[in-house]
Every structure is written in C-alpha cells, then in structure tokens.
Amino acid sequence: AYVRGYAEAIEQYLATSANYVKCAGANAYSPGTVGFTIPAGHSAQQAAAVPLDGNGTARTCTGADQGIQRLRLTVSSSDSRAVETLTVVVRRACGTGTSCD
C-alpha cells in the first residue's frame, strides 16, 4: 500500500503543470520533491520516465516527450523482505491558465 501512496503524491504534485519534468530522469519525482513521507525502515524510488505517444507507444527522450510518461515506482523495506512496485502513466496538466507547448 505504500507504493500507492507514493503514486498519489506524484499525481497531486503533477496537478500543477509547472511541475511536469520532460524526459524525467530517475528520481525526478523523488519522495521529497512530491511530498511523500517514506515510512520508517523503507526506501522509495522512481525509475527514469518512459515518454509515450498518444497511443501508449514508448518513445525516445530526444525531444519526443509529448506530456505523457510511464513511471515505475518502487518502495522497499530496508531488509528487502518487502518490495512493492507500481507502474503508472502520468500526464502534464493542461488546464485553463496553463502553458502546454
């Protein structure tokens, strides 16, 4: 359940379009950045984002980030006996008053 909390923190963080990171590297959405408190005795990380096109096809990160990314999140206990992994798809917020290029 911890990894879901991490994913929800990223979702809230990305509700502001300025927080979206094109071609996000590993831990661009780190727990500290997105406001997720890591439970005691655990670590959390985000693998490098995979940009997607509108059909969900993976793209390369050479200027091809269209505002949709697949993120792989992991929360592990310090003794590695418990490991939770979740893959989520996030998008850049483009509401009224935001700049979506």
C-alpha positions, 0 to 999 in steps of 0.5 A, a space after each residue: 500500500 505504500 507504493 500507492 501512496 507514493 503514486 498519489 503524491 506524484 499525481 497531486 504534485 503533477 496537478 500543477 503543470 509547472 511541475 511536469 519534468 520532460 524526459 524525467 530522469 530517475 528520481 525526478 519525482 523523488 519522495 521529497 520533491 512530491 511530498 511523500 513521507 517514506 515510512 520508517 525502515 523503507 526506501 522509495 524510488 522512481 525509475 527514469 520516465 518512459 515518454 509515450 505517444 498518444 497511443 501508449 507507444 514508448 518513445 525516445 527522450 530526444 525531444 519526443 516527450 509529448 506530456 505523457 510518461 510511464 513511471 515505475 515506482 518502487 518502495 522497499 523495506 530496508 531488509 528487502 523482505 518487502 518490495 512493492 512496485 507500481 507502474 503508472 502513466 502520468 500526464 502534464 496538466 493542461 488546464 485553463 491558465 496553463 502553458 502546454 507547448 
